[in-house]
Amino acid sequence: MVKIGIIGGSGLDNPDILKNALDVEVTTPYGEPSSMLKTGKIGNAEVVLLARHGREHTIPPTFVNYKANMWALKNAGCDYVIATTACGSLREDIRRGDLIILDQFIDFTRRRDVSYYERFEPHKPIHTGMAEPFSKELREILIETARELGLNFHEKGTVITIEGARFSTRAESRMFRLWGADVINMSIAPEAIFANELGLKYAVIAMSTDYDCWKEDEESVSWEMILKIFEENVEKVKSLIVHAIPKISEPIKARIRTIPNWPKQGVMFRDITTLLKDRKGFNLVIENFYERYKDKKIDVIAGIEARGFIIGSALASKLGIGFVPLRKKGKLPAQIVSEEYSLEYGKDSIEVHKDAISNGSRVLIVDDLIASGGTALAACNLVEKLGGKVVECAFVINLPDLGGKKKLETSGYDVFNLVEFEGK
């Protein structure tokens, strides 16, 4: 299970957002972190919150124990970290309340530790690459989600981190603009460095609260201004995080649309068309299946009509093997073998060409969803009629309440699925 760290904490420890919240006190080899860790869930995702400046904002930026904070999140099992921060805008087009998904930083701090490595083993120096300091994967998810929510945001930005706690002089602010910085704050650079050294996937949602002091027709930055703008816009940050987290923890499931009461009352229809049209989501499906089956010596994939054709043929191409369609009655032109199965109100059948599967072939059966399992079991029987061996049945979705997976397993077949949805 993926675990996600969140740094910042403004409003995010609200019990309406974090389910089953629990405070955990931790120590690290680098001293105490800024706050206890608050663990819980957002949706189905395990989340760990840490207040960068302490829960009462008592720790100035220079004296935050960034080493301990990042180590604590890593040690808590976090794979991803989303940091939130207020920042000053150094650009006319980055307005108060805008969000920025940072892609670069400039470290202008002078008093802070900037590496876990204070000594190397003999002839084993460790130098961490920092050309792309923020996780591309996480940034893409945040950008995609911000766009879906209709937020005012910027897809990239360079932050310059200064020491603090004082704000910049006007001369410094103008200089930072000349250096190519887009926003300014007091915390991100050392935090990003430690995240990279620990191998954490780290990204930042920055909120512009002021224009620092370079813009002479605007009031210069003050703490009161920062607090006012942040509090007015914090709901946007919370919404972005809450909507992005399912895409991080369950990226395939998050891309499947649920349509209530279709095709009849009481049915929750799991619509994978939204997954198929999403390049990243569809690629995730194929990559997950590929990693599972690349070494299983599959000879051919048999896809069940109709969405099994889409997934099965893409996977067959990736594996470099052939694809066989298992079709509904009356749609195949050559000699066929047929298998009948029961439905809720009657019977149906599926068919395959007699020459589609050779005796002894190792066959992977693929479809988008398994519900009650009647069609899938018929597919297994059909393959075996032609002398094939069913290596496994693979589905994107399992509906466990309908018992299809259990039915196949009871019949002696191995079953694999990527996601599950409760209910019918």
N, C-alpha and C positions, 0 to 999 in steps of 0.2 A: 504494500500500500504506500502510495506517495504521501510524503508529509511536507507541508509548506510552512515556511517561516515568514512572519510579517513583522517588519521593524517600523516603529512609529507609534502606533497604538491609539492615535487620537480618535475616540469614539468607537474603536474597533473591539473594545472589550464589553460592549453593550450585550447583555445576555440575550437580546433578541437576535443578534447576529451570530454569536458564538454559543453553540449548544454544548451542554455538559462541561461547562468551564471549570477548570481546576488550576489553582496556583501551585507551581512546583519550584521549590528553592534549589538552586544549583550552585556549585562551586566549580572553578576551572583551574588548570595549571597556571593561568594568567591573572588570577584574582577574581573578584566578584563581577558578574555582569551588571548592567545598569539597573535591572529589575528582576524580580522573579519571572519565570516563564509562565504564561497563561496558556494552558493547553485546552483543546476542545475541538469542535467540528463546525465547519461552515458547509452546509449541505451534507454530503457524505465524506468530505475531505478532512483529514486530520490536519489541524492548524496549530502553530505555536506562535504566540504573540510576545514581543519584547519591546518595552518602552525605551527608546534610545537614550533619552535624557532623564530616565527615572519616571515613575508614575506621577510624581508631583513636579516634574520638570526642574529638578534641583541640580542637575549635572551640566555645567557649561560644555560647549562643544569640544574645547581643547582637552578636557579631562574625562570625556567618555572613554570607557575601557573597550575600545573597538575589538581588540584581540579577544577578550573574554566573551563579548557579545556574540561574535561570529562562531567562536569555538563552541559556545553553549548551544547554539542552534544546530550546528553540525552534530554535536554529541547527542542531541535530542532526536536525531534521525531525520532532520530536514534534508531534502534533496534540492529544494528550490527556496529562494528567499525573495520576497517582494518588499522593497523598502519604500517608505513614503517620506517626503520631505517638503518643507516650504522653501521657496527660493525667490531671489530677486531677478527681475527681468532686465537683461542688458540689450534688448531688441524692441523696437517700436511695435512689431507685430505680435509679440508675446504679451498679452494683456493680463491684467489682474484677474485671477480666477481660472486662467487657462491651465491645462495640464500639459506636461512635457514628458515624453517617454525617452529618457536620456540615452544617448549612444556613445558619448565620450566624456572624459573628465580631464581637467588640468589641476594638478595638486600644487597649491600655493601655501600649504601648511609648512611649519618649521619646527614644531615642538613635539610632534607625535611619532610614535613607532610606526614604521611603514612596512614591516615584514615580520613574519614569525621566525625567520631564520636569522639568529644572532651569531651563529657559527656553523660552518659547513664541516662535514666529514672530510678527511684528507682526500683531495683530488675529486671531490663529488659536489661541486657547487650547484645550487638550485636557483635558477633565474626564471621567474614566472612571466610568460608572455602576456602582454597587456595591450596589444594592438586593438582588440575588441573587448573592452573590459566588462561589457554587459551582455547577458545571455541573449543570443539572437532568437532562440526558441521562445523565451519568456516575453521578450519585447514584441514579437509578432503576435502573440496571444493578447497582450495588453492593447496593442494597436487595433487589432481586429475587433476586440470587445468595445473599446472606446468608440470606434466607428459605428458599431451596431447600436450603441446607446445614444448616439447623436451628441456626444460631448464635444466641447471646444478643446481641442488638443493639438499638439505638434508631435509628429512621428519621430523626431529626433531633436537632439540639442546637446551642446557641450556645456557642462557645468564646471565652473572654477570653484574650488573649495579653498576658503581662506581660514585663517586660524580662529578668529573671534576671541572673545565674545563681542568685541567692538565691530561696528559696521565700517564699510570702506570710506576712505576720503573720496572726494569727487575726482581727484587726479587718478587714484587707483581704479575707480570705476571706469573712467575713460580708457585707461590703459588695458583693462581686462577686455573691453570691447574691441580694441585694436588687436589683441591676441587671438580673437576669434571665439571667445566665450559667448554663449547665448544667455546663460543664467548663472547666478552666484548663490552659493550656500556655504555652510560651515561643517559639513559632516561626510559627504559622500565619498571623497577620494580614499581616505584610509579604509573605510568600510568595504568599498569595492575591491581594494587590494587584498584584504584578508579573505574575502569571499572567494576570489580567484585562487589564492594559495591553497585554500581548503577544497577546491574543486566544486564549490556550490554554484548552482545556476542562479544568478543574481540579476535583478532588474529594479529600476527605480521609477516610481510615479512622483514627479515633482509638480508642485503647484506654485504658480507665480502669484505672489502676494503684493508686490511693490515694484518700483523701477529703480531700486538701489538709490543712487544719488546722482547719476550721470544726466538725468533728464531734468533740466532746470525749470521747466514749466510744470513739473509735478512735485508734490511734497516728498521730501526725502524720507527714506525708510525709517520706521520706528517699530519697536516691539508691539506696541498697541495696534499699529496698522497691520502687521503680520497676523496677529491673533484675530483681528476682526475679519479680514478677508478669508483666512483659513477656516474659521468657524462658519462663515457664510457658505463656503463651498465644499466642506468636508464630506457632505453626502455624496457628491460626485465621486470622490476618491473611494468611499466605502462601496458605492454601487459598482464601480469598475472592478474592485477587488473581488466582491461577492460573485459577480458574473463571470470573471476570468477564472476563478478557482476550479470550477468543474472542468474547464477545458484543459487545465493542468493535471488534475487528479484523474479524470476520466475523459480523456480527449475524444474518444470514439463515441461514448454514450452521450456526451454533451452535444454532439452534432446530429443526433437522431431526434426527429420531431415526433411528439405524441399528439394524436388527434383523438379526443374523447368521443365516444358514442358513434364510432364508424367501424364497420359498415352497418352496425345496428346498436341499439341502446345497450349500455353497459360494457361495451368493448372499448379498450384503450388501444388504438391502432398505432403501432410503432413504425413510423414512416422513414425508411432509409434513403429516400430521394434527396433529403437535405444532406445526408452523409456522402452520397455518391457525387453530388455536384461540388462538394468541398474538396479541393485538390489535396489539402493536407490530411483531411479526414480519411479520404479514400486511400491515399498512400499509406496511412497508418494501418488500415485494415490489411492491405496487401503485405506490408512489411512484417506485421505481427504474424500472419499466417506463414509467410516465407521463412521467417526465423524458426518457426516450429517444425516445418516440413522439409527444409532444405537437405537434411541428412537422413530422411526416412525412406529413401529409395522408392519414391512414388513413381509408378509408370504412367498413370493417366489420372486426370481429374474428371469426375462425373458431376456435372452441375444440374440441379433440379430447377425446372421451369418455374418462374422466369428470372427472378433476380439472382438465382444461383448461376445463371449464364454469365452475368456481368462480373461477379466476383470470381467465379471459377475460371473463366477464360483469362482474366487479368493475372490471376495467380499462376495458371498453367504457363503463360508466357514468361513470367518471372522465373519459374522453376525450369523452363526449357523443356517442357513435356507437352503431350497432347491433351485435348479437351473433348469430352463426350457430353452431348446434351441428353438429359432425361426429360422427355416431352410428354405433354398431355395427349390423350387419345386422338388418333387420326391426323397427326401432324408430321409424321415421318414417311418418306416416300418408298424406301426400300423394305426388305424383309425385317420384321420387328419381333421382339419378345415383349410381352406385356405382363404387368403385375397389378392386380386389383387390390384395393384397400377400402376400408369402411370410413365413411364420413358420419357426421352427426345425423344427417337425414338422407341416408342412401349410400351409394358406393361410387367410386371413381377408379381410374387406373392411370398408370404412367407406362411409357414405352421407351425402348431403346433399339437401335439397329442391331441385328444379330452379329454383324461383323465389327461392332464398335469396341468390344472388349475381348481381348485374347484370353485363352485359358491360362490361369496362373498369374495374370496381371495384378499388380498391387494398385488398388484404386482408392483415391481419396474422394469422398462424397462431400459436396459443398452446397450450402444454401444460405440465404440471408437470415432465416429465423426458424427455430424449432418451437412448436407449440404443443399439440397433443401427440405429435410424433408419427402419425399414420403414414404420411407421404414419405418421410425419411426411412421408416422401416420397410416400406414397399421398395424404395430405391436400393436398400441393402439387399433385399431378396432378389431384385432384378439383376444386380451385379453378380450375385452368386449363381444365378441361373446360367450365366454365360461363363462360369468357371473363374471369375475374378475373386480376389481376396480384398475385403474392405479393411483398409488399414485404420481408418478413422473417419468419423463424420464431423465436419467442421461447420460451425454456424457463427455468424456475427452476433446474433441475439438468441438468448435462451429465456423462455417464459417458464420458470420453474413451477409456478402454481398449476400449470396445465399438464405437467408430468411427462412430457415427451422425451426429455433427456433420460429420465429414469427408465422409461419403457425401452429405449434403445440399449441402455447399459444392462438391464435385466435380460435382454435378448443376446447379450454377449458382445456388443459393439462398444468400442471406445468413442467417446464424444468430447469435443472441445468447443468452447464458445468464448467470445471476446468480452461480452457484456451480458448483464441480466437485468430484467425489469420484473418487478413483482406485479401480480394481478393478471387479469386476462388480456 
